[in-house]
Amino acid sequence: MQVSALLVSQNGARWLPAVVAGVDQQTHAPDQLIAVDTGSRDESVSILRRSGRWDVRQLAGVTSYADSRGTGANMPPSTVERP
């Protein structure tokens, strides 16, 4: 069984470090980490990319949660190498 984690975020820089750390500390790490950012104006995308584990897709700020989730769910398998 393969497990993916999907995160939809907008301007979440203040809480993303805790989310990234929490996912990194999971006993069974997800096979794929997908983040969809909807027009953040803070450091959200940089935080996720610096972690080196998340496939990040950026969408316009007017994108609905449902459309953002659908985009993430339909992303191809990860090309990011896992430790």
Buried (B, 14 or more C-beta within 10 A) or exposed (E): EEEBBBBBBBBBBEEBBEBBEEBEEEEEBBEBBBBBBBBBEBBBBEBBBEBEBBBBBBBEEEBEEEBBBEBBEEBEEBEBEEE
